[in-house]
């Protein structure tokens, strides 16, 4: 599962009972009250934007401590106990 893939995220949200075709910010914001994964996904996307704008050192400094160790782990709740790892190094 790639959290950067709109089609994969949309598929996961559909599997979780949401009638979505897109994963743009407006669509996701409408789901924040009913889908606990959405706030995490929005924070992840924001962190990715900031890392690409300000560099990976900014991300290591301002994100979860795991980022400083070389990887940012998404919560296991995302998909059946399996979390993807985004390598920052």
Secondary structure, DSSP 8 states (H G I E B T S, - for coil): --TT-HHHHHHHHHHTT---S---HHHHHHHTTT-HHHHHHHHHHHHHHHHHHH-HHHHHHHS-HHHHTTEEE--GGGTTT---EEE--
